Amino acid sequence: MVKIGKIDLGEFPLLLAPMEDVSDPPFRAVCKDNGADLMYTEFISSEGLIRDAIKSLKKLEFFEYERPIGIQIFGGDEEAMRMATQIVDATNPDLVDINFGCPVKKVVCKGAGAGVLKDVPLMVRLTEAVVKSTHLPVTVKTRLGWDDNSRNIMDVAERLQDVGIQALSIHGRTRTQMYKGEADWSLIAKVKENQRIHIPIFGNGDIDSPQKALEYKNRFGVDGIMIGRAAIGYPWIFNEIKHYFKTGEELPPPTIAERVKVCRKHLNFSIKWKGDVLGLLEMRRHYSQYFKGLPNFKEYRMQLVTLDDFDLVNGVLEEVSEKYSQLTPE
């Protein structure tokens, strides 16, 4: 069994990655329904939390059915991270996660996210500040290193474990790679094989099918897999992987009716949680993935990403359901 502190995650957990502007409660709800074992919030700025920024505080919200859930924070200042951790602690999630992996320029420029990879002693100090500020288990998500000349994850893993983290998720790319090229899991495997490492090690990067998940599980020996982009518009991937692990057989892909039903649940929750305007707007990034593979879908997609009336969008979804009901997406 894989455990983070006292949290039992089963034999081989599948984690939903924290994704900026994606991993909100409406998206997490459909992923939880479809087999995600552990989920994280979008990353939250420590500075934003301290100054009561509304957007940051909103990201702290979660629901009881989402447990176990981790709240992820980022920042480059020890005092800010300490104070932010205390704010997170008060909301009583199951764990606190630190983002040392986000490669986006606006985050890196502030010396946060993957920017901290250039200063391992700072990374250690920031982590220690968080660990000492909460009674909750602390985990970290990071990358292999800043660039190919500083793939220092072996050293980082040991040092972060030494200051008290209880699990480590590693994306198999450097910061300079962003999301390009193929994720290299060989170093993730070496971290897992390290005799000094006793915390769970989760691999992340490029898992987009049950077959690949099983191959990487067996080949690299990780304790679990974190899935990000492959779950966008396709939350079924978690249960598909679990079924394949158990039986060696693929589940049939979701029917059009199932796709519309889950998309509609996602949309309804988005409206309820964010309001009519923002709820509709932020849902637009998901439609093309929900209906990927449908022939001649462009006209419907254009309507879904331009209409600003909930009833009209619902009408388009109904039309899609009727028109494609006899088809199975590729």
Buried (B, 14 or more C-beta within 10 A) or exposed (E): EBBBBEBEBEEBBBBBBBBBEBBBBBBBBBBBBBBBBBBBBBBBBBBBBBEEBEEBBBBBEBEEEBBBBBBBBBBBBBEBBBBBBEBBBEEEBBBBBBBBBBBBEEBBEBBBBBBBBBBBEBBBBBBBBBBEBBEBBBBBBBBBBBEEEBBBBBEBBEBBBEBBBBBBBBBBBBBBBEEEEEBBBEBBBBBBEBEEBEBBBBBBBBBBBBEBBBEBBEEBBBBBBBBBBBBBBBBBBBBBBBBBBEEEEEBEBBBBEEBBBBBBBBBBBBBEBBEEEEBBBBBBEBBBBBBEEBEEBEEBBEBBBEBEEBEBBBEBBEEBBEBBEEEEBE
